[in-house]
Amino acid sequence: MSRWKETRVSEDRTHHTLEGEALYEARFIEVLSFHAPGLAAAKDASGAFHIDEAGMPVYARRFTRTFGFYEGLSTVEDGSGAFHLRPDGTELTAERYAWCGNFQDGRCTVRTKEGRYFHVDQEGRATYAERYAYAGDFRDGTAVVQEDTGLHLHLRRDGRPLNGRRFMDLDVFHKGYARARDERGWHHVDTEGEPLYARRFAMVEPFYNGQARVECEDGTLCVIDEQGETVRELRPSRRGEAGAVVED
């Protein structure tokens, strides 16, 4: 096994450690964690770049910022904008964006200099024609995008809507369910966009082994099951406490 897989970023973020010992002699202004194929983003007085597990730069170029490699590509930034880099320091495409995310599930979110979001594939090609007010990462074949209306929906990898349902806010799916917010509040929906239960909450977490932590509108914290039934109360209502909102 390569040593970089067992490394940690030092507490002062200037180098990497392995079993509590420095992995190499060099010190940097900042380093990020190692990612496959065994490279880490680093920055020194010359600029930002990537290093190997010996702490050596893997190419001669320097950038304003560099980030970790995901699915074989890294987002970097320089005076021309944001774009993607291969491990050998060559550019994926000549396109420049205002911002780039990380590749997940074979797709990456980008934002144009005009402020529009969409997804590109691992060749740097747009995967659909639409442009959105915001777009998040793909996970397990779907991503959340925000339309200009302010509403959110799930997209498939080719840009088609998963089910066409729109919500005020929305999250990616986790084990078949997604967090969603409508006019009544937060809840969980299935892949058809259908609510799992009738209740609504001020906050919900993703389900963890069939249960989720939620906060009710009155400040009560509890754990619910997939039918929306309370399994355990974690904190009683905070109505009437100092600084809390009290209904008339």
C-alpha positions, 0 to 999 in steps of 0.5 A, a space after each residue: 500500500 502506498 504511504 500517502 493513503 495513511 498520511 495526515 495533514 500536520 496540525 499547522 498544515 505545513 506538511 504531511 505526517 505518517 504515524 506521527 512523523 513528518 513524511 518529508 523534510 519540506 515545509 509549505 505555506 499550506 498543504 491539503 490531503 493526499 488523493 489518488 493518484 497519490 498527489 496533494 495540493 500545496 502552496 509555497 512562496 512560488 505559488 500553488 501546485 501539487 506534490 508527491 509523497 516525497 514532498 516534491 512538485 510533480 510539474 513546473 507550473 504554478 497557480 493561484 490555488 490548487 485543490 485535491 484530485 477527484 476522479 483523476 482531475 483537480 480544480 486549479 485557479 490562476 489569473 485566467 479563471 478556474 479549470 481542471 488539471 490532469 496529474 501531469 500538469 496538463 489542462 483538461 480543456 482551454 475553457 475557463 470558469 469563474 469557479 469549478 467544483 470537484 468531480 463526483 460520479 463522473 460529473 463536475 459542477 462549474 460556474 460561468 463568468 456570467 454566473 450560470 451553473 451546469 455540469 461537465 463530464 470527464 472530457 470537459 464537455 457540457 452534459 446538457 444545454 440548460 444553465 441554472 442559478 445553482 448546481 450541486 454535486 452528483 451522487 449515485 446518479 442524481 444532482 440538485 439544481 436551482 432554477 431561476 424561479 428559486 425552486 430546486 429539482 433532481 437531475 439525472 446525469 444526462 440533464 433530464 429531471 428525475 421526477 419533475 418535482 420542485 421544492 423550495 430547498 432540496 438535497 441529494 439522495 442518501 440511501 434512497 431518500 432526500 431531504 426536501 423543504 416545501 412551504 410547510 417545512 423540511 421532510 424526506 422524499 423518495 425518488 418519485 419526490 413523494 413525501 415519506 410522511 405528513 409531518 414537517 420540521 424546521 430541520 431534518 438530517 439524512 436517515 441513518 440506519 432507518 432513523 433521522 434526527 430532526 428539529 420541530 418548529 417549537 425547538 424540540 429535537 427528536 429522532 424519527 423513523 421512516 414513517 415520521 414517527 418519533 422514536 426518541 425525544 432529545 430536547 423538549 420544546 424551547 418555547 418560552 425560554 429566554 431569547 426563544 420565540 413565543 407564540 402570542 
